[in-house]
Amino acid sequence: MHIELDDVDNKIIQALTGNARISVSDLSRHVNLSRNAVTHRMSKLEKSGVINGYQVILGDGLPVNDKVVAIMMVYRKDRMRDTEVIKYAAKVPEIVSCYVMSGDYDVILNVQARSHERIHEIWQAVSSLKSVDDTHTTFALSTVKM
């Protein structure tokens, strides 16, 4: 079952990704909704398969990295003035970092998502921004240092 995620859903996912043990009360304050509304949204995310479970970190404190990692290099039409890509990146929890660059690329996005399909959705959204001239995306093959 595919569902459309809104900004509140993305905030819930981001908060749970940062701390899967966050209380519903704290989460409800974070997203500015009632506990019942947050519980309902979490249930919807679980039933739809967006959330497949919650992670326990073992051993030396590093989680198993089961995310797809991509680096998206963005060329903007107006290299110096436009902030559309940066504003978009701030809203998307899977974009874990956004760098304004000197040199060949204007912006570099570090994207970590649950699937190649989700990275493709993000790429489509970035590519369709009116300020974007072109993009170049590469996928990480393995992680050797975090």
TORMIFI-377021 format. One record per residue (C-alpha): residue number from 1; x, y, z; residue in three letters. Coordinates in nm, 3 decimals, padded with zeros to 5 digits. Last residue first. Layout:
+------+---------+---------+---------+------+
| resi |      c1 |      c2 |      c3 | resn |
+------+---------+---------+---------+------+
|  NUM |       X |       Y |       Z |  ALA |
...
+------+---------+---------+---------+------+
***
This chain:
+------+---------+---------+---------+------+
| resi |      c1 |      c2 |      c3 | resn |
+------+---------+---------+---------+------+
|  146 |  03.081 |  00.648 |  00.943 |  MET |
|  145 |  03.366 |  00.460 |  00.775 |  LYS |
|  144 |  03.378 |  00.180 |  00.516 |  VAL |
|  143 |  03.022 |  00.201 |  00.388 |  THR |
|  142 |  02.946 |  00.018 |  00.065 |  SER |
|  141 |  02.833 |  00.075 | -00.293 |  LEU |
|  140 |  02.729 |  00.436 | -00.245 |  ALA |
|  139 |  02.502 |  00.566 | -00.521 |  PHE |
|  138 |  02.582 |  00.855 | -00.755 |  THR |
|  137 |  02.352 |  01.134 | -00.875 |  THR |
|  136 |  02.420 |  01.415 | -01.124 |  HIS |
|  135 |  02.172 |  01.699 | -01.151 |  THR |
|  134 |  02.085 |  01.971 | -01.404 |  ASP |
|  133 |  01.951 |  02.328 | -01.437 |  ASP |
|  132 |  01.762 |  02.346 | -01.110 |  VAL |
|  131 |  01.590 |  02.677 | -01.023 |  SER |
|  130 |  01.247 |  02.564 | -01.145 |  LYS |
|  129 |  01.253 |  02.259 | -00.919 |  LEU |
|  128 |  01.171 |  01.952 | -01.130 |  SER |
|  127 |  01.513 |  01.793 | -01.082 |  SER |
|  126 |  01.483 |  01.818 | -00.703 |  VAL |
|  125 |  01.140 |  01.651 | -00.701 |  ALA |
|  124 |  01.246 |  01.379 | -00.945 |  GLN |
|  123 |  01.564 |  01.314 | -00.744 |  TRP |
|  122 |  01.357 |  01.285 | -00.425 |  ILE |
|  121 |  01.125 |  01.033 | -00.591 |  GLU |
|  120 |  01.426 |  00.839 | -00.727 |  HIS |
|  119 |  01.577 |  00.833 | -00.378 |  ILE |
|  118 |  01.248 |  00.687 | -00.256 |  ARG |
|  117 |  01.255 |  00.424 | -00.531 |  GLU |
|  116 |  01.612 |  00.328 | -00.447 |  HIS |
|  115 |  01.485 |  00.238 | -00.105 |  SER |
|  114 |  01.478 |  00.325 |  00.266 |  ARG |
|  113 |  01.655 |  00.655 |  00.215 |  ALA |
|  112 |  01.984 |  00.830 |  00.282 |  GLN |
|  111 |  02.049 |  01.137 |  00.065 |  VAL |
|  110 |  02.364 |  01.349 |  00.098 |  ASN |
|  109 |  02.293 |  01.657 | -00.113 |  LEU |
|  108 |  02.562 |  01.857 | -00.292 |  ILE |
|  107 |  02.485 |  02.209 | -00.411 |  VAL |
|  106 |  02.649 |  02.432 | -00.674 |  ASP |
|  105 |  02.868 |  02.174 | -00.844 |  TYR |
|  104 |  03.181 |  02.252 | -01.047 |  ASP |
|  103 |  03.377 |  02.458 | -00.797 |  GLY |
|  102 |  03.251 |  02.612 | -00.475 |  SER |
|  101 |  02.983 |  02.424 | -00.291 |  MET |
|  100 |  02.665 |  02.477 | -00.092 |  VAL |
|   99 |  02.632 |  02.162 |  00.114 |  TYR |
|   98 |  02.315 |  01.980 |  00.217 |  CYS |
|   97 |  02.311 |  01.700 |  00.471 |  SER |
|   96 |  02.075 |  01.424 |  00.583 |  VAL |
|   95 |  01.837 |  01.452 |  00.289 |  ILE |
|   94 |  01.607 |  01.166 |  00.393 |  GLU |
|   93 |  01.421 |  01.401 |  00.629 |  PRO |
|   92 |  01.303 |  01.628 |  00.345 |  VAL |
|   91 |  01.200 |  01.981 |  00.446 |  LYS |
|   90 |  01.548 |  02.136 |  00.477 |  ALA |
|   89 |  01.642 |  01.998 |  00.135 |  ALA |
|   88 |  01.355 |  02.189 | -00.029 |  TYR |
|   87 |  01.472 |  02.518 |  00.124 |  LYS |
|   86 |  01.829 |  02.451 |  00.005 |  ILE |
|   85 |  01.709 |  02.365 | -00.346 |  VAL |
|   84 |  01.503 |  02.687 | -00.367 |  GLU |
|   83 |  01.782 |  02.910 | -00.233 |  THR |
|   82 |  01.872 |  03.099 | -00.554 |  ASP |
|   81 |  02.127 |  03.378 | -00.536 |  ARG |
|   80 |  02.474 |  03.255 | -00.624 |  MET |
|   79 |  02.448 |  02.980 | -00.883 |  ARG |
|   78 |  02.145 |  03.110 | -01.069 |  ASP |
|   77 |  02.046 |  02.818 | -01.294 |  LYS |
|   76 |  02.142 |  02.567 | -01.027 |  ARG |
|   75 |  02.359 |  02.260 | -01.084 |  TYR |
|   74 |  02.293 |  01.988 | -00.829 |  VAL |
|   73 |  02.510 |  01.699 | -00.715 |  MET |
|   72 |  02.314 |  01.418 | -00.551 |  MET |
|   71 |  02.507 |  01.176 | -00.334 |  ILE |
|   70 |  02.320 |  00.855 | -00.269 |  ALA |
|   69 |  02.292 |  00.618 |  00.024 |  VAL |
|   68 |  02.045 |  00.329 |  00.039 |  VAL |
|   67 |  01.967 |  00.247 |  00.397 |  LYS |
|   66 |  02.037 | -00.078 |  00.579 |  ASP |
|   65 |  02.314 |  00.063 |  00.793 |  ASN |
|   64 |  02.336 | -00.164 |  01.095 |  VAL |
|   63 |  02.345 |  00.074 |  01.385 |  PRO |
|   62 |  02.672 |  00.170 |  01.554 |  LEU |
|   61 |  02.683 |  00.161 |  01.933 |  GLY |
|   60 |  02.982 | -00.069 |  01.973 |  ASP |
|   59 |  02.763 | -00.373 |  02.024 |  GLY |
|   58 |  02.390 | -00.334 |  01.972 |  LEU |
|   57 |  02.151 | -00.066 |  01.846 |  ILE |
|   56 |  01.785 | -00.161 |  01.870 |  VAL |
|   55 |  01.573 | -00.057 |  01.574 |  GLN |
|   54 |  01.201 | -00.002 |  01.540 |  TYR |
|   53 |  00.980 | -00.171 |  01.286 |  GLY |
|   52 |  00.856 | -00.165 |  00.929 |  ASN |
|   51 |  00.762 |  00.202 |  00.918 |  ILE |
|   50 |  00.651 |  00.303 |  00.567 |  VAL |
|   49 |  00.483 | -00.037 |  00.545 |  GLY |
|   48 |  00.130 |  00.101 |  00.506 |  SER |
|   47 |  00.019 | -00.047 |  00.838 |  LYS |
|   46 |  00.319 |  00.106 |  01.020 |  GLU |
|   45 |  00.273 |  00.455 |  00.875 |  LEU |
|   44 | -00.103 |  00.444 |  00.949 |  LYS |
|   43 | -00.032 |  00.331 |  01.307 |  SER |
|   42 |  00.217 |  00.614 |  01.348 |  MET |
|   41 | -00.042 |  00.860 |  01.213 |  ARG |
|   40 | -00.308 |  00.736 |  01.457 |  HIS |
|   39 | -00.065 |  00.754 |  01.751 |  THR |
|   38 |  00.031 |  01.109 |  01.647 |  VAL |
|   37 | -00.336 |  01.214 |  01.628 |  ALA |
|   36 | -00.410 |  01.054 |  01.965 |  ASN |
|   35 | -00.110 |  01.226 |  02.126 |  ARG |
|   34 | -00.236 |  01.561 |  01.998 |  SER |
|   33 | -00.042 |  01.746 |  01.728 |  LEU |
|   32 |  00.239 |  02.005 |  01.736 |  ASN |
|   31 |  00.501 |  01.790 |  01.562 |  VAL |
|   30 |  00.757 |  01.798 |  01.847 |  HIS |
|   29 |  00.489 |  01.821 |  02.117 |  ARG |
|   28 |  00.325 |  01.506 |  01.980 |  SER |
|   27 |  00.663 |  01.332 |  01.968 |  LEU |
|   26 |  00.731 |  01.415 |  02.332 |  ASP |
|   25 |  00.392 |  01.275 |  02.433 |  SER |
|   24 |  00.433 |  00.972 |  02.203 |  VAL |
|   23 |  00.755 |  00.897 |  02.386 |  SER |
|   22 |  01.079 |  00.887 |  02.189 |  ILE |
|   21 |  01.216 |  00.532 |  02.185 |  ARG |
|   20 |  01.295 |  00.525 |  01.810 |  ALA |
|   19 |  01.526 |  00.825 |  01.859 |  ASN |
|   18 |  01.674 |  00.994 |  01.552 |  GLY |
|   17 |  01.478 |  00.780 |  01.308 |  THR |
|   16 |  01.168 |  00.831 |  01.521 |  LEU |
|   15 |  01.209 |  01.210 |  01.500 |  ALA |
|   14 |  01.266 |  01.199 |  01.123 |  GLN |
|   13 |  00.968 |  00.969 |  01.068 |  ILE |
|   12 |  00.743 |  01.196 |  01.275 |  ILE |
|   11 |  00.869 |  01.504 |  01.090 |  LYS |
|   10 |  00.806 |  01.331 |  00.754 |  ASN |
|    9 |  00.451 |  01.241 |  00.861 |  ASP |
|    8 |  00.396 |  01.605 |  00.966 |  VAL |
|    7 |  00.528 |  01.734 |  00.632 |  ASP |
|    6 |  00.292 |  01.511 |  00.433 |  ASP |
|    5 |  00.348 |  01.154 |  00.320 |  LEU |
|    4 |  00.145 |  01.011 |  00.034 |  GLU |
|    3 |  00.055 |  00.647 |  00.084 |  ILE |
|    2 |  00.149 |  00.334 | -00.110 |  HIS |
|    1 |  00.000 |  00.000 |  00.000 |  MET |
+------+---------+---------+---------+------+
***
